[in-house]
């Protein structure tokens, strides 16, 4: 599996990307982010991995396949992971143009368009469809301990749901390196 450990300094860049988007992402300051890795060949030039905006790291389709495998690996290590929340950070609900009703996975969390999937549905194709359909250049996937049903119910609650979502997130995946691959960070548990 081509998972390359990144220096902790990259967490500053990840935190800056998350802060730019607001919403749920704003609940994850640099202080709670840990253990950054990139999905890239082990022989990737270390200089390419110093800046999340550089390109020439990986091929998208291969990265999507590796992400699916890596997230399943994380699920085996933590059986409490139940859902994936795929956010389209700069999309607004009015931006979406579906031929027919929107997909049942669609939800709005803190004003941001997201798609909530049961972990069992995770495949390379699901990752590819999310990447292909997202309006925003930056893609963010939250790996959550909420079931997909609970996530949908929480997003529809009248209370501010962001805190509840943030407490359930164990890993954050962001598109990086000119959208060629993914960086995965762990989230320190806050009580």
Beta strands, then each sheet from edge to edge (+ up, - down):
strand 1: 3-5
strand 2: 33-39
strand 3: 83-88
strand 4: 106-109
strand 5: 112-118
strand 6: 140-144
strand 7: 169-176
strand 8: 181-187
sheet 1: 1+ 2- 8+ 7- 6+ 3- 5+ 4-
end
